[in-house]
């Protein structure tokens, strides 16, 4: 009955959109074109280089990481300092965007990670990006760079702890309901050092294949020039490991788990990218909502400006590192430093596409609370920062 109701509502929504949207209006036509361009841009820049490796790593987590390891480091009964430390550091190492982190988050959460550490990992992956923070400091100023670094680390821990506190009973029920599954220990098929090397090779491919050029940091540019050689070295090592260390049945199970993640996540992400492109356009381009309206609403350092910057950043999609030039342009249009920080703390960790996927994994209520916590904390942090540096 519920599925039939969903289908009926979808049909009604499509009909109403077809009936009322003024497709002949130039702004609407431009927004549609922007949505398609953004989808194409996302497909070209992120699906093959970011999401596909991420899906394979997430599938490997499901198949090859023992339940006991997840429970030991990220489980609800793990020591909080250890759990949140591991979650935050893991996110910083991956340095991915708000969409690429989703397969990893889904994998560890379904393997028994506590809600708090899983949320800390979900936030830290896109937010605690070392290069992005360095670029922020060099381009937008040391004050914003330091504030972003401190704020991102604090947000990962505080938001995780608050989610754990708010949904403690539900989490306890989830863990109890799946106790037999979570506590089931599967014998290790190979030594731990080999499993670690296998994951390191895949993470190396993901990280270096997406290494970005930096106009400010010479070391990063040197790595950028050699990134395909480094990626090839990791790929060769991975092929060697797969041939020598893994059985055919294990590889089939791995690819099946990877495909399952792709089926669950990719359609939602692509749909979300279309909607985000329609409403906000690509960076530097106009969607249905004018960028001039946004710039006009985030001037100064008032409460509304910070809140609007946080909420706008939460719904926009930022590819890795693109948030820095976007904020630079907004500051040039009159954006205050407080709202700039609010956007930097809310934007990279959230996006409309990621919210859709998170809701599928956690449910609408937990997702709404998570998004609200990010927006509220970003707003208050921006407000305080704006008052200090005014």
C-alpha positions in Angstrom: 0.0 0.0 0.0 2.8 2.4 0.9 4.6 1.7 -2.4 1.4 2.4 -4.3 0.9 5.7 -2.5 4.5 6.7 -3.3 3.9 6.0 -7.0 0.6 7.9 -7.0 2.3 10.9 -5.3 5.1 10.8 -7.8 2.7 10.8 -10.7 0.8 13.7 -9.2 4.0 15.7 -8.7 5.2 15.1 -12.3 1.8 16.2 -13.6 1.7 19.3 -11.5 5.3 20.2 -12.6 4.4 19.7 -16.2 1.2 21.7 -15.9 2.5 24.7 -13.9 6.2 25.2 -14.6 6.6 28.0 -17.2 9.0 26.2 -19.5 8.8 29.0 -22.0 10.4 31.5 -19.6 14.1 32.2 -20.4 15.2 31.8 -16.8 13.4 28.4 -16.5 14.9 27.3 -19.8 18.4 28.3 -18.7 17.9 26.5 -15.4 17.0 23.3 -17.2 20.1 23.7 -19.4 22.2 24.3 -16.3 20.8 21.2 -14.6 21.8 19.1 -17.6 25.3 20.7 -17.8 25.8 20.1 -14.1 24.8 16.5 -14.5 27.2 16.1 -17.4 30.0 17.9 -15.5 29.4 15.6 -12.5 29.4 12.5 -14.7 32.6 13.5 -16.4 34.6 14.6 -13.3 33.3 12.6 -10.5 31.6 9.3 -11.4 34.5 7.5 -12.9 37.3 9.1 -10.9 35.6 9.4 -7.5 32.4 7.3 -7.1 33.5 4.2 -8.9 36.6 3.7 -6.8 34.5 4.7 -3.7 32.0 2.0 -4.5 34.7 -0.6 -4.8 36.2 0.4 -1.5 32.8 0.4 0.2 32.1 -3.1 -1.2 35.5 -4.2 0.1 34.6 -2.8 3.6 31.4 -4.9 3.5 33.1 -8.1 2.4 36.6 -8.0 3.8 36.5 -5.9 7.0 35.6 -8.1 9.9 32.6 -7.1 12.0 34.8 -7.2 15.1 37.2 -4.6 13.7 34.4 -2.1 13.1 32.9 -2.8 16.5 36.3 -2.4 18.2 37.1 1.0 16.7 33.7 2.5 15.7 31.1 0.5 17.6 28.7 2.0 20.1 30.6 0.3 22.9 34.1 1.5 21.8 35.8 4.1 23.8 34.6 7.5 22.6 38.0 9.0 22.3 39.1 6.1 20.1 35.9 6.0 18.1 35.8 9.7 17.3 39.5 9.9 16.8 39.5 7.1 14.2 36.4 8.5 12.5 37.9 12.0 12.1 41.3 10.8 11.0 39.8 8.4 8.5 37.8 11.2 7.0 40.8 13.5 6.7 42.9 10.8 5.0 40.2 10.2 2.3 39.6 14.0 1.7 36.5 13.3 -0.5 33.4 15.4 -1.5 30.0 15.1 0.2 28.8 12.5 -2.3 31.9 10.4 -2.6 32.0 9.8 1.2 28.5 8.3 1.2 29.4 4.7 0.1 32.0 4.6 2.9 29.6 5.9 5.5 26.9 3.4 4.4 29.4 0.6 4.6 30.7 1.2 8.1 27.2 2.0 9.4 25.7 -1.2 8.1 28.7 -3.1 9.5 27.8 -2.0 13.1 29.5 1.4 13.6 27.8 3.5 16.2 25.7 6.4 15.0 27.9 9.0 16.5 31.2 7.8 15.1 29.6 7.1 11.7 28.2 10.7 11.6 31.6 12.1 12.6 33.1 10.1 9.7 30.4 11.4 7.4 31.1 15.0 8.3 34.9 14.8 8.5 35.5 13.2 5.0 34.4 16.3 3.0 35.1 18.9 5.7 38.6 18.1 7.0 40.4 18.3 3.6 44.0 19.3 4.3 44.5 20.9 0.9 41.2 22.7 1.0 42.1 24.2 4.4 45.5 25.3 3.2 44.0 26.9 0.1 41.4 28.6 2.3 44.2 30.1 4.4 46.2 31.2 1.4 43.4 32.6 -0.7 40.8 33.8 1.9 43.2 34.6 4.7 44.8 32.8 7.7 41.9 33.8 10.0 39.3 31.9 7.9 41.7 29.1 7.2 42.5 28.4 10.9 38.8 28.9 11.9 37.7 26.4 9.2 40.2 23.8 10.4 39.4 24.1 14.1 35.6 24.3 13.3 35.6 21.3 11.1 37.3 19.1 13.6 35.1 20.3 16.4 31.9 19.9 14.3 32.7 16.3 13.5 33.0 15.3 17.2 30.2 17.5 18.6 27.7 16.7 15.9 28.5 13.0 16.3 28.1 13.2 20.1 24.8 15.1 19.8 23.4 12.6 17.3 24.4 9.8 19.7 22.7 11.6 22.6 19.5 12.4 20.7 19.0 9.0 19.1 20.5 6.9 21.9 17.4 4.7 22.4 16.9 4.1 18.7 20.5 3.2 18.3 20.4 0.8 21.2 17.4 -0.9 19.7 19.1 -1.1 16.3 22.2 -2.7 17.8 20.2 -5.1 19.9 18.0 -6.1 16.9 21.2 -6.8 14.9 23.3 -8.1 17.7 23.7 -11.6 16.2 24.8 -10.1 12.9 27.1 -7.5 14.4 28.7 -9.9 16.8 29.2 -12.7 14.2 32.9 -13.1 13.7 34.2 -14.4 10.4 37.6 -16.0 10.4 40.2 -13.8 8.6 40.9 -15.2 5.1 44.4 -13.6 5.0 46.8 -11.8 7.4 45.8 -8.3 8.6 48.8 -6.7 6.9 47.6 -8.0 3.5 44.1 -6.6 4.0 45.6 -3.3 5.1 47.8 -3.2 2.0 44.8 -4.0 -0.2 42.8 -1.1 1.2 45.8 1.2 1.1 46.2 0.5 -2.6 42.6 1.3 -3.3 42.6 4.5 -1.2 45.9 5.5 -2.9 44.2 5.2 -6.3 41.2 7.3 -5.2 43.3 10.0 -3.6 46.0 10.5 -6.2 43.7 10.0 -9.2 41.7 13.0 -7.9 44.7 15.1 -6.8 44.1 18.7 -7.7 46.4 21.4 -8.9 47.1 24.2 -6.4 48.3 27.7 -7.6 49.6 28.4 -4.1 51.3 25.2 -2.8 54.4 24.0 -4.8 54.5 20.5 -3.2 50.9 19.8 -4.3 51.8 20.9 -7.8 54.7 18.5 -7.9 52.5 15.6 -6.8 49.9 16.8 -9.3 52.4 16.5 -12.2 53.2 12.9 -11.1 49.8 11.8 -10.0 49.1 9.4 -12.9 52.4 7.7 -12.3 51.6 7.3 -8.6 48.1 6.1 -9.5 49.5 3.6 -11.9 51.9 2.3 -9.2 49.0 1.8 -6.8 46.9 0.1 -9.5 49.7 -2.3 -10.4 50.1 -3.2 -6.7 46.4 -3.8 -6.5 46.3 -6.1 -9.5 49.2 -8.1 -8.0 47.3 -8.5 -4.7 44.1 -9.5 -6.4 45.8 -12.1 -8.5 48.0 -13.6 -5.7 46.0 -13.2 -2.5 42.3 -13.5 -3.4 40.1 -16.4 -4.5 37.7 -16.1 -7.4 34.7 -16.5 -5.1 35.9 -13.6 -2.9 36.3 -11.3 -6.0 32.7 -12.2 -7.1 31.4 -11.4 -3.7 33.3 -8.1 -3.7 32.0 -7.0 -7.1 28.4 -8.0 -6.1 28.6 -5.8 -3.0 30.1 -3.0 -5.1 27.2 -3.2 -7.6 24.7 -3.2 -4.8 26.1 0.1 -3.5 26.1 1.6 -7.0 22.4 0.6 -7.5 21.4 2.1 -4.1 23.3 5.4 -4.3 24.0 6.4 -7.9 20.4 7.1 -9.1 19.7 9.2 -6.0 22.9 11.2 -6.4 22.3 11.9 -10.1 18.7 13.0 -9.4 19.9 15.3 -6.7 22.6 16.8 -8.9 19.9 17.6 -11.5 17.7 19.3 -8.9 20.7 21.3 -7.5 21.8 22.4 -10.9 18.3 23.5 -11.8 17.9 25.6 -8.6 21.5 27.0 -8.2 23.3 26.3 -11.5 27.0 25.4 -11.8 29.7 27.4 -10.0 29.8 30.7 -11.8 26.6 30.2 -13.7 23.0 31.0 -13.0 20.2 28.6 -12.1 16.6 29.3 -11.2 17.9 31.2 -8.1 20.0 34.2 -9.0 23.5 34.3 -7.5 23.0 38.1 -7.1 20.2 37.3 -4.7 22.5 35.0 -2.7 25.3 37.6 -2.6 22.8 40.3 -1.5 21.6 38.1 1.3 25.0 37.2 2.8 26.4 40.7 3.2 27.6 41.8 6.6 27.8 39.5 9.6 24.3 39.4 11.0 22.4 36.4 12.2 20.3 36.2 9.0 23.3 36.5 6.7 25.1 33.6 8.6 22.0 31.5 8.6 21.3 32.0 4.9 25.0 31.3 4.1 24.8 28.0 6.1 21.5 26.9 4.6 22.5 27.8 1.0 25.8 26.0 1.4 24.1 23.0 2.8 21.9 22.6 -0.3 24.6 23.5 -2.9 26.9 20.9 -4.3 30.6 21.6 -4.0 33.1 19.4 -5.8 36.3 19.1 -3.8 38.2 22.5 -3.6 35.6 24.4 -5.6 34.1 26.0 -2.5 37.2 28.2 -2.1 37.0 30.2 -5.4 33.2 30.4 -5.0 33.5 31.9 -1.5 36.3 34.2 -2.8 33.8 35.5 -5.5 31.1 36.0 -2.9 33.4 37.9 -0.6 34.3 40.1 -3.6 30.5 40.8 -3.9 30.2 41.9 -0.3 29.9 38.7 1.7 31.0 39.0 5.3 33.7 36.8 6.8 31.3 35.3 9.3 28.9 34.0 6.5 31.9 32.9 4.5 33.0 30.6 7.4 29.4 29.4 7.9 29.2 28.4 4.2 32.7 26.7 4.4 31.6 24.7 7.4 28.2 23.7 6.1 28.8 23.5 2.3 31.4 20.8 1.6 30.0 18.4 4.1 26.4 18.6 2.8 24.5 18.9 -0.5 21.1 18.2 -1.7 22.2 14.9 -3.4 23.9 13.7 -0.3 20.9 14.5 1.9 18.7 12.3 -0.3 21.1 9.3 0.1 21.6 9.9 3.8 17.8 9.9 4.3 17.7 6.5 2.6 20.3 5.1 5.0 19.3 6.8 8.3 15.7 7.8 7.7 14.2 11.2 7.3 14.2 12.1 11.0 17.8 11.4 11.7 18.8 13.1 8.4 16.8 16.2 9.3 18.4 16.5 12.7 21.9 16.0 11.3 21.4 18.7 8.6 19.8 21.0 11.3 22.8 20.5 13.6 25.3 21.3 10.8 23.3 24.4 9.8 22.8 25.7 13.3 26.4 25.2 14.4 27.7 26.7 11.2 25.4 29.7 11.7 26.5 30.3 15.3 30.2 29.7 14.6 30.0 32.2 11.7 28.2 34.7 13.9 30.8 34.5 16.6 33.7 34.6 14.1 32.2 37.6 12.3 31.9 39.5 15.6 35.6 38.7 16.5 37.2 39.7 13.2 34.9 42.6 12.4 
